[in-house]
Amino acid sequence: MTKIEPSALTSFIEASKPTDALNADVHQHALAAQVLHNLQHQHDWSSLQLHTQSPIDNRPLPKPIVSGRPPPRIYVHPDEQIQMLKQKVQEKDIPAEREWVLPTHLREKWSLRKFAEVFDALTEVPKTAFEDSGGKQQADGIGLEQTMSRRGGKRLLLATVGDDSTVVYYIVHDGIVKPRQN
């Protein structure tokens, strides 16, 4: 009988499984590892990190959250869009910002209260291990400073995983954001 080797995703999830977690925590970590794997290998994200504690007060997060840098910028605030048009800068010329990614399963039920708990535990812009050790983010060179606060407030990508392992991403803001200009 031939032994079937596990897939790269299965091996990745098994390797990232916490040894001291409860069964529900193991499921949440596996879901986060699956989303991290998808971002890295399907969407070419870089500087990916898995967070289990709040960067604000170091308390446990409601569930594991991923942060990283997408290859193209995911979201441009309407005020930045106006500034870019005035300066004749194209979106592809703006460096990508680090983003929070909240892994969820399609069957999970989410309420405004649960989203508020997540947003309350996060900073506006995720820090890297380098920035945590005293490094600074760089300006993008066209007058759109990358600071630890961004226009439009906090946001995250809601990564929803289906039973067939399909991952769909939605941008979720903490509060109301003015619509984009077309």
N, C-alpha and C positions, 0 to 999 in steps of 0.2 A: 504494500500500500504506500503510495507516494504522499509525503507530507506537504501540505499546502502552506506556503509562506504567507504571513500576514501582509496586507497592503502597507504602503508607506504611511498612509493616514492612520491606520490601526496601530502601527508601530509608534508613530509620533504621539498618539493619544495615550498609549500605554506608558511610554517613557515620561510623559508629563503628569501622570496621575499622582496625586498626593498620597502618601502612605498613612498619614494620621487623620484623614478626613472621614466624616460620616458618609453613608451611602449617597444621600442627596447632594453632598458637596462633591463627591466623585463625579456624579452625573453633570453637575454644573461646570466642573473643571474640564471634563471631556468635551462638553459643548463649546467652551471657550477655546480649547485646543483645536477643535475642528474648525472654528471660525478663523483662528490665527493661521492655521495651515492653509485655508482657502485664500486668505489675504496675501500670504507670502507666495504661494505657488500658482494661484490663478490670477491674481490681480497685481502682482509685483510690488507689494508694499515693502518698505524697509523699516529698520529700527523698531521692530515689533517687540512688545513687552506684555506680559500677563500680570495684571494687578489684582491683588486680593485685599489690599488695605487702602484706606482713603489717603490721598496725598495731603489732605488738609489736617487731619488729626490722628492719622495712623490707626483708626478703628477699622474693624473688618467691613468690607464693602457688602452691600446686600447680595451681590453675586460677583463672580470674577469678571473683570472687564479688561479688554485688550486696548492698547494704544499703539500707534504707529504713524508712519508717513506714507501717504499714497503717492504714486508716481506723478499724476497730474493733480492739481488742486481740485478738491471736491466741491467747494462752495465759495462763492464770491458774494459778499454782502452788497446790497444795492448801492450804498454810499461808496464803497470801493469801486464798484462797477462804473459809477459816474466819474470818479477820479481817474480810472483807467482810460475811459473814453476821451477825457480831456487831454490826457498825456499820450494818447495813441499807443497804449500798451495793450498787448493781447493777453488773454488768459493763460496761454501756454508759456508766456514769459515770466509769470508770477510763480515763485517757488511754492511747493506744497506745504501746508501746515500740518503739524501733528494733530491727529484726531483720536477721540475716544470712540470705541466700538463696544456696544452692549450686546453680547451673544444671548439670543433667546430661541426657544423652540416654538414652532407654529402653534402648538397646543397650549402654551402658557397664556394665562389671562393677565393682562396688564391694566392698571388703573392709573389715574393721574397721581394718586398718592404714591404708588410704587415708583413712577417716573421721578416724582419730587424727591423721594429718598435717594435715588441714584444721583440726581443732579446735585443735591445738597452735599454729597460725599465727594464730588469731583471739583477740580479747578477748571478754569475756562480752557486752558491749553495744557495738555499733558506734558510733563517734563520727562526728559531722558535721564538715564543714570549719570551721564556727563553733566547735565545741567544741575542735577541734585548735588553734585560734588563741587559746584562753584562755577561751572562754565556758563556762558551767556549765549542766548540766541542771537543770530546775526540779522541785520536789516536786509531787506531784499533789494536794495539799491535803486528803487524808483520812488521812494517816499512813502511806501506802505510799510510801516514798521511792524516787525513781528515782535509783539510784546506778550506779556503773560496775561493780557486781557485783549479781547478781540471785539470788533463791532458785532452787534447782535447778541452778545452774551454767550452763555454756555450752549454747546450743541454736542450731539453725538450721532453716530451712525447706529441705527438699530439693525442688527444682523439677525434675521429670522431664518432658522434652519428648518426645512421640511423633513418629512419622514423619508424621502428619497435622497437626502443629503444636499438638496439644492439650497443655496444661501442667497437670500434677497436682502438688499440694503436700502434703508430709508433714512433720510436726514430728519432728526428730531431736535427742536429747539426748546430751551427752557424759557417759555414765555412767547410773546407775540413778536414776529419779525416782519418788517415792512416788505411788501412783495418786490420782486425784481423788476427792472425796467426792460422792456423788449424793444 
